């Protein structure tokens, strides 16, 4: 572990088409170009020696470091302090817009704010997950890393014409770039890394950099000003909103589950998945969170993306149904899973997987999440058109014929199909919301079939999804295993929050799945999922627990759980997928689903505390 930064010791920045992680020691150790799901250029987070990195840090052997965001922006500030001086690195990526582009820029500005400080800068890209070599070409104003596959990373110097004396440039046997930058208080210089540049390296004057910086500040602050949230946890909610925006692929409106791949759910374990794709489930939740905060443009863009997925395979009768559970950000569905055998994995956690073999699983709950988000958007004025409605009809026809079968479930277990209660419950949601949409819009429908399926699902869940022994709803039929996915039962309206069957389910979950406020998904020992090892508590589930407690009239307990969970955020307010027993963050980082659930929980709990 001493060779790898803690997962939580990172900040996120991006340009709405890709994203980078920067550690608290000033290292960019994860960046994929030109998209979230493209091969990495910097990947030392998954292999310290072979992954590649871009590092800016003091040459002084000992220094203290702090990291923060420039308020109300996605501009990351990493500060270094020694007795001789203090300096900082400002990292940001200028927003690219809604047109897909190959060209992307990462700006790294180095400042000295007190005394003097000499920085060491190392640029060591490793193209295509380190599988492609490169050649370095140094010019008067920068450098070009030219990869074997024809791609290139250009380095532009941010400086004034008389500043050449500040640079001491070196190269090494791997064609990496090393140089030192000596600054006095008040000076700022730096570099811009550009992918697919339209020309050779050029000198960027400090005044030009300042314009780019000011434009980025204005963009993020004007975007965040749309937020309507005025509740108790405004800072955490708004940071979550910015984080979700950073994980949204602007050309399509698709939200990636996380910008990273293969970060382990257990150190040294095999639960290392690629999350750089768009899950129907996660992204559907985003409609609630975004509309709840007032971000209608983002919710509308995702609704359009979802509508396209609903329409493109309408009528398909494949094994996994007309909807895949996940897609690439452009809507394509080839997510072939492979292993990178030449990488050791984060802190030795192999295998390193890219792609995702769960993409073709049958998970029935996604139809409920899709219909629920479409219905919620409809209530906020985002209407479904004629073609979209017709495509929805064919999807519902398929679900009417196929809901009563075993499936893999939302946790994407690889231990075989089961009759998961959550999948059945969300199928109930799909038919319930379809009936409401048809009635409110006067649309043609198979209302009798939908109502029959909805009612049959309700009776089946109450009969088979309930355990008299446990006095709780269970993970799947015929078992007594608990599952925190069912924390959403009251949220979606399947059961009333004060129903004794529901409150006793909450009590059972608290006894078995809750560890000092943190919530496990389920117990793998009681319900084998086909994978070796264990995992930490699931941050998403903890926020779902807060929401469920608040709805059940347990607002004081919900507030304590929520406040405790705030303490597990990293120094920037970001969450990965899981928390291990020592309080460290595990899994892909940051995780969109967790930040979506944080927003939902904050809104629900704030309303409960206000008596609404």
Residue, then its C-alpha position, 0 to 999 in steps of 0.5 A: x500500500x505504501x506505493x499507492x495513494x489511498x483511493x480517497x486521496x484524490x480529487x476529480x476534474x473533467x471537461x464533460x467528456x472525460x475525467x482525471x484523478x489527481x492525488x494529494x501529492x500532485x500526481x495525475x494517476x488516472x486519465x482516459x482519452x478522448x472519452x471516459x471509456x477510452x484507453x488510459x494515458x495515465x494509469x499509475x493508479x492501477x500499476x505504479x510502474x507501467x501505468x503512466x503519470x504526470x506529477x508536479x510536486x516540490x523537490x524538497x524531500x519533506x512537505x505538507x500537502x492540502x487539497x481543495x476545490x476553488x469554491x463552487x467550481x471543479x477547479x482543483x487546488x493542491x497546496x504544498x507547504x515547507x519552511x522555505x515557501x508555499x506553492x500550489x497547483x491549480x488543475x482544470x480541464x476547459x469544458x469541451x461542449x456538447x459536440x463529441x471531440x478528440x481534442x481535450x486539454x488538461x491545464x496545470x498551473x504552478x504558483x508560488x504564494x510564499x517564499x520560494x519553491x522549486x517544483x519537479x515535473x514529470x510527464x510519463x504517459x503510457x498509451x493504450x493501458x501501457x500497451x503502446x510505446x511512444x517517442x518524445x519530441x522536444x521543441x522550443x515551446x514544449x514537447x510531443x509524445x507520439x504513440x505507436x498507434x498515431x495518437x499524440x499528447x502535446x505539452x504546451x509551456x505556460x510562461x513568459x518569453x524571458x522565462x526559459x532560464x527557469x526550466x531544466x529539461x531532462x529525458x530518460x530511457x523511456x522517453x519521459x519528460x523531467x524538468x524543474x521549475x523554480x518560482x518566487x512568491x507571486x510567480x505562476x507558470x505551468x503547462x497544458x497537456x493537449x490530446x489531438x492538438x491541431x498544431x505543434x507545441x506553443x508558448x501560452x502567455x500567463x494572460x492567455x491562461x488567465x482568460x481560460x481559467x476565468x472562463x472555467x470559473x464562470x462556467x461552473x459558478x453559473x451552472x451551479x447557480x441553477x440549483x434550487x437546494x437551500x437545505x441543511x447540507x447545501x455544501x455536500x449536495x452541491x459538491x455532489x451535483x458538480x461531481x455528477x456533472x463531471x461524470x456526464x458525457x455531454x454529447x449524449x447526456x449519459x452518466x458514467x457509474x464512475x470514471x475509473x476501472x478495476x479499483x478493488x472492492x477488497x484489497x487483493x481480491x477479484x472484485x475489480x470491475x470497470x465502471x466507465x459505462x452508463x447503467x440504465x439503473x444509475x442514470x435513471x436515478x439521476x433524473x430524480x436527483x437532478x430534477x430535485x435540484x433544478x437541473x432540468x437540462x441535464x435531466x432532459x438530456x438523459x431522458x433523450x438518451x434513455x428514450x433512444x435506448x428504449x426505441x433502438x431495440x423495441x420488440x427485441x426478444x433476446x435473453x436479456x430483453x429489449x434493454x441492456x443493463x449498461x451501455x457505452x456513453x455513446x449508446x453502443x453496447x459492445x462492452x466485451x470484458x478482458x483482463x490486462x495481465x501486464x498490470x498488477x492492479x491497485x496495490x496488487x489487486x489483480x485482475x485488472x478488468x476493462x469492459x464489463x461481462x455483466x452487460x448482457x445479464x438479465x436484470x428485470x429491475x431496470x424496466x421499473x427504474x426506466x419507467x419511474x424516471x420517465x414518469x417523474x420527468x413527465x410530472x416535471x414537464x419533460x414529455x414523452x413523444x409519440x414514437x417514444x410511447x410506442x417503443x415503450x409499449x413494446x418494452x412493456x409487452x416484453x416485460x408482461x411476458x417475461x417478468x416471472x422468471x429468475x434473473x441475476x439481480x441488480x448487484x450483478x451477482x455471478x452465482x446464478x439466477x434467482x427470483x429476486x424480490x427487488x427485481x419483482x418489485x421494480x417490475x411492479x413499478x414499471x406497470x404502475x408507472x405505465x398505467x399512470x402515464x397512459x391515464x394522465x396522457x390519454x395514450x393507447x395502452x394495454x391497461x388490462x394486461x398491465x393492471x393484471x401483471x401489476x396486481x399479480x406481482x404485488x400478491x406474489x411479492x407479499x406471499x413469497x418475498x416476505x419471511x415470517x421467520x425473519x419478519x422481513x422482506x428477503x433477497x429472493x424467494x425461498x430464502x431468509x437472506x436480507x438485502x439492502x436494495x429493498x430499502x427502496x420499497x417505501x420510496x417507490x410506493x410499493x408499501x407505506x412507510x409506517x406499515x408494520x411489515x415495513x418497519x419490522x423489515x427495517x429493524x431486521x436490516x438494522x440488526x443484520x446489515x447495519x454496522x455502526x450506521x454503515x450498511x452492507x448490500x447483503x451477506x455473501x456468506x449467507x447468499x453466495x454470489x459466485x465470487x471469492x472474498x468479501x467487501x466493505x459496506x456500500x455507501x449507496x446503501x447507507x444513504x438509502x437507509x437514511x432515506x428509508x428511516x426519514x420516510x418511516x418517521x425516524x428522522x432523528x435516527x436518520x440524521x445521526x446516520x447521515x451525519x456519521x456518513x458525512x464523516x466518511x467522505x474524503x477531504x473534498x466531499x467525494x465518495x467511492x463505492x464502499x467503506x472498509x472496516x478501517x474507514x478507508x474508501x474502496x471500489x471505483x471512485x467517485x461513484x455516481x450512484x452514491x452521490x445520487x443517493x446522497x442528494x436524494x437522502x438530503x432532500x428527503x431528510x431535510x423535508x422530514x426535519x422541516x415537518x413536510 
